[in-house]
Amino acid sequence: MKIAVVILNWNGTKLLEQFLPSVVQFSKEATIYVADNASTDTSIAFLKQNYPEVVIIQNSDNFGFAKGYNEALQQVNADVYALINSDIEVTENWLQPILETFEKDTNTAIIQPKILDYKRKDYFEYAGAAGGFIDKYGYPFCRGRLFETLEKDLGQYNDHTSIFWASGACFFIRSEVYKELKGFDGDFFAHQEEIDLCWRAFNKGYGIQYCSQSVVYHVGGATLQQGNPLKTFLNFRNSLLMLTKNLPKNQLFPILFTRMILDGIAGVQFLTQGKGKHFLAILKAHAAFYTLFRKNFAKRDTVQ
């Protein structure tokens, strides 16, 4: 199968210097692309000077994760897209188990490798760990990570199993399925767009897999730090948008109502912790959700 490794970059010269060497070294069977979201640093000059074999795609603006990939992938010809963050270190033979899975199971549309912490390489990393799931109120969690608690990798997830969502930090998808689903939802900008895409794939009957034989290391938060209120805003807003688009109709409004209450409790908790900016971020997220509700309700498919 023809595979393209596509790295989304925005002002990430230092990350490219640090992590691109492993991608080039261990991805001989792939064409490597850097999709640049209108960087204003030296990213493009660095790539042209040091990695002429890497194909550069230059987006006209900083479109974020979702639309950034949607724009760039229009110029990529491959059977499988391997979408990886610029702060990912890959390992030897990381692509082979993924490609073998796609070839053996034609219903599998999306695959995630084992994602470990670059800073503590024997621990799972927050963004994806050993595969993602979601609870009835739309809160995502992972094997190997629950809330802020990360498990040590003791081989407990050395399996190959079905999951509900794959991490956008290292996300493999068949190009034909990506196109069928019209890619990520550009309204999300960043955060949880990969869960939304997986949910839409699930609603179409496609399989999503975790493959522990493929291992990568992720720094996490290199573009948007965990404590940034913008991250809080995007996570709360996008989670509500995702529920609006994908829940069965008879569950939609009861669960949205419950989520509003739970989000309010989270906001009060932020206040008691002295995190007023995060409290305001939740208020802004809800206001933005109301504004976008009708548009996103119209995106609902016939099958949920």
N, C-alpha and C positions, 0 to 999 in steps of 0.2 A: 504494500500500500504506500502511496505517496503521502509523506507527512511534512507539514510545515510547522516549525517552532516560531511562534510570534510573540515578541516581547514588547509590551506597551511601555513607552518611556515618556517622562516629562521632567525635564531638568535633572536628569539622573546620571550625569557623567561619572561621578564617583562610584555609583552602583554598577554601571557598565564596566568600569575599570576592574572592579572587584569580582563580579559574578559572570560576566560574559565569557571569560576564558574557559570555565568548566562546561558551559553550554556548547561552545565551539569544539572543545576536545572530545566530548562524549555524545555528540549528535551528528555523527558522520553520515547517517542514512537520511538526514533531514535537510531541507533548505531552511536557513535561519533568516528571519526578518526582524527588524526593529521598527515598530510603528510609533512614530514620534508625534506627540500631541503639542506641536508648535512650541518646542523648547526654546528658551532664550539663553541657555548656557552653551557650553561647547560640545554638547552631545554629538551633533552631526559631524562636526570637524574631527572629533575623536574617532568616530566610526570610520569615516572615509580614510583617515590616516593609518589606523591600526587594524581594521577589519574590512578590507575591500571585498571579501567574500560574502559579507552580510548584506542582505538587500534592505535598503532604507525606504520606508514609506513615510511621507511627511503629510500629516493632517494639517488642515488650514487653521485650526484653532485647538485649544485645550478642551476636548469634548468629554473628558472624564473617561472612566473605564468602559462604560456601556457603549456609548456612541463612538468612542475612540476606536474600539475594536470593530464595531459595525462598519465604520468608514474604511478602515484599513483592510479588512478581510475581503472587501470587494476586489482588491488587487492581488489576492493570494489564490493560487490554483493548487489544490491538494485534496486528497481523500480525507485526511484527518488534520484538524487544527490542534496544535498543542499551544495553549495560551498560558504563558507563564509571566509572573511578576519579575521586575528587574532586580529584585532582591532574593532570587532563588539560586541556590547552588545545586546543580544536578550531579548525579553519580554515574559511574560506569554502567552501561547496559540499562539505563533507565527507560529507554524507548521500546526495547524489544518485548518485554512482557505486556506492555500496553497494546502494541500492534498485534501480538498473538491473540490477545483477548478479542479485539475487534474482528480478526479473521475467523476465529472459532465461533463466536456468537454474533450472528448478524442482527439480532434484536438489540444488542447493547449499543447505545448511542453516545454515552458519556462515561468517562472513566477518570478517577482520581488516584494518584499514587499515595504512598505513605508520606506524610509531611511531618518532618521533625524540626526541632528548634535549632537554628544555626548557632545560637549562642550557648545552648546546652544540648549537645547533639544526641544525648541519650534520653531526651524528653520529647514528647509530642508538641507540636506548635499550635498556637491558638486557632489560626485560620484554616481549619479543615481537619487537622489531626489524622484520624483513621476513618474518616468518612462521616458525612453529615446526615442528621435527621431533624425532624421538626415536631413540636408538640401540638396539641389541639388548638392552642391559642396563637400559634404562629411563631413561637420562640424557637430559634434554631439551636441545636447543640450537636456535639460530635462524640464519637467514640474516642476516648483519650483526652477529652476536655469537657468539663461541665462548669459553666459560669467561668470563673477565673482559675479554677483548679486544673492543672495539667498533670497527666500521668507520665511516669517514667516508662520508656519502651523496654519491656521485659519479654517481648515476643508474644504478648497476649492478643495482639491484633495481626499476627502473621497469617492472614487468611485472604481469601478472595471471595467477596460477598456483595450482595445487593445493598445499596444505600439509597437515601432519598435525594441528597444533593451532594455535589462535588464542589470543592473549594475553587474559587476564581484565582487563587494564588498559583495553582497548577491544574489546568482544566483541559482535558482532552475531549473533543467532540467530532463526530462525523460531519464533514462539511455539508453534506446533503441535508442532514437533520437541522443544522444551524440555519441553513437557507429556508427550509420548510417552515421553521418556527420564527423566521424573520429576525434571528439573532437576539441580542440582549435588548431590553426595553430602554431606549435612550432617555426616557423621563426619569429613570433612576439615578443617572449620572454616575454614581458609585455606591457600592455596598448593597448586598443582597440581590443584585441583578442575576447572579449565577444561580441562586436558589429559585428565583422566579423562572428562569429558563429551564432548570431541572424539573420544576413542578409542571410546567407546560409540556415538557417532553414526557413526563410520567402520565399526564392526562391523555396523551396520544398513544400510550401503550408501550413506550420505549423503556429499555432497561438502563439503569445507572449503576456502575460497579466501582468497588474499591479494590485496588490491586497492590498488595503489600510487597510484591517482588520488585516494584519500581519505587525508589526512595529519592526524595529531594529534601533539602534543608532550606528553611525560610526564615528571614530576619523578622518580618512583620512590622507594620506601622512605619515603614520607611518613607512613604509618601504622606500619610495622614496619621499622626500619632494617636494612640489609644485615648489620651485625655483631651483631645481636641473637641470642643462643642459641636463643630461641623460634623464630626463623625457621629455624635449622638443624634443630631438632627436627621442625618441621612438614614441611619439605622431605624429610628422610630418611624419616620415618614414612609420609607420604602417597605417596611414590614407591613404597614397598613395597606399600602397600594397593592402589595403582593397578595394579601388575603382577599382584597376586593376582586382581583382578577381571577383567582384560582379556586376559592372555596366553593363547595356545592351550594347551590342557591338557598336551600333550606337551613343551612348553617351560617350563612354569611352575616346577617345582621345580629343574631345573638352573640356570635363570637366577636364581631367588631365592637359591640357594646361592652362586653367583658374586657376586651383589650383596652378600651378607653379608660376604664376604671383602673386596670392594672398599670397602665402608663401613668395615670395620675398618682398612684402610690409610689411609683418609681421616681416621679418628679419631686414628691414630698421628701423622699429619702435623700435625693440630691441636695435639697434645701437644708436638711438636718446635718448634712456632711459639709456644709459651707460651699457647695458647688452651684451657686446661683446661675451661672452661665449655662450649665447643663439643664437646669430646670426651665430656663427660658427656651433652650433648644427644643425641649419636648413640646412646649406651647407652640412654638413656630412650626414644628413638625405636624402637629394636629391641624393648625390653620392651613398649612400647605396641602394637607390631605383633603380637607374639605373643598379646597379650590379645585383639586385634581380628581375628585371622586367621580363625577359624571363621565369625564373622559376615560378613566380607567375602568369604570363599570362597563363601558361600551366595548372594551377590549376582551371581555369575557368570551370564551369559546363556547361551542355548543355542548362540549363534553368537559365536565369538571370532575 
